């Protein structure tokens, strides 16, 4: 007897329709299987692999191991109409809104200051509700090549109503079950501690979902604190979080999470966060972006001209915990 | 009594500090906790760990399992290396959420902006509509997976009319939904789960087993039942016998101020009260 999955309730939120066969075909046509050198500048990575209208995902956030040098490049290149996954996020979304880059946000958690409130009210940014865990789980589904996964939360809430989740009857047990569609972002930005030129990448510390995100996304840009030899990767293969064939571009970006920290390496610049918060409160984020993004040609210029060696040394000293990361 | 002796016999504390002390005191050493990432819920767990239950295990949503942070803690705890220090495992969000789905997490520990009589809570917007909110907030974060999948959920908030409301502006995360039997299970949540305590500085609530409605069960010594009900936007059930909540100790307050939240970045912002250190009665 044929049984069909009974959908008993459906949220009204938008989502990219899951398309596992389309994803497979994309991989077949576009992803390079050879271990070639993928090192490019952030300028080239963003111009080649981020397009207006893309669905953009990133791992971690502007406070910890977020790919902030790539955010700044996206703003510098005036990318538009991005649909952003705000999973376990802080001011990342506000920064991209300030840059005029965002039209839709999938909400897990984000900082919600003046910029976001204004953008929601004037309709320039549309929000779709999920949770941090639901977005990570949708990436897990996306990373497995299946169109959806069942889970045991979100049903019964207004969050569900504003999401793209469905309530179903489980075909095995008959019990009510929430299902969420696979998330296969157009592009993922992932900042890592170490990578080789092919894109074999290592993330140290609690990670949120870097491996799932790299697997689920069509285009993957890695920014890395340092580039290490492929020989080093092969000596400790268990430390590889992301293998090379998932990766499209490798960008060398020391202090690539500034003003956030990269655990085990350098601490966050709390004063810089306060600067952004003040700019947001005073409606002066254009001046902030002029100073920190548009007047600079690259991340390296930011390090050289806005921070300097003494400041970078302070940030390194600001990381007091190193145990467990590089040993 | 001299004036200085009288000073020593009183304690001044914020409502946030009081709430943290109350929660720290109900933490059990032989249970596992899923704690909302930073802020007051984590501080309550860490206070318990520092003073009462040093071996208690907990996870945070970004994937750190049973860390043992070093005190004094840094000002910015979110995902930072110091809050993950000496964990037994560094993993990711899908793994710790699955630990909750499997039934390992006895308690979820959360904060809420707004809560209704069935323990449904809001972290999405206050006022207006979803599309045109008066004030948009950050969203549920990890609270929904925690409140749905841990066996029991402890929710901390402030005792204010605008927080305890008949109908929340948006059900971000579930309590007992409409309170009917089996409502959570019908919505796809694991059975036998739900909000267990709502803790504020002045009062503690549980949920009636039959009606699933919030019930006042304990009062801080410095307040009365009438004062508590006056600060709520709906009338809760009231237990036949109201327990008296423990008076926060000087030791607990010192640990909060010197080690858990040096500088009072989170805990010093609340409303201040002064109480008799021995009885907990309002001083003055």
Interface residues (C-beta under 8 A of the other chain):
Chain A: X60 X61 X63 X64 X65 X86 X88 X90 X107 X108 X109 X110 X111 X112 X116 X117 X120 X121 X127 X129 X131 X132 X133 X134 X136 X137 X140 X151 X152 X153 X154 X155 X156 X157 X158 X159 X160 X162 X167 X175 X176 X177 X178 X204 X205 X206 X207 X208 X209 X210 X211 X212 X261 X263 X264 X268 X270 X319 X320 X321 X323 X324 X325
Chain B: X37 X60 X61 X62 X63 X64 X70 X75 X76 X78 X79 X80 X81 X82 X84 X85 X86 X87 X90 X91 X92 X93 X94 X97 X101 X120 X124 X130 X131 X132 X133 X135 X136 X137 X138 X139 X140 X141 X142 X143 X144 X145 X147 X148 X149 X170 X171 X172 X173 X174 X177 X183 X184 X185 X186 X187 X188 X189 X190
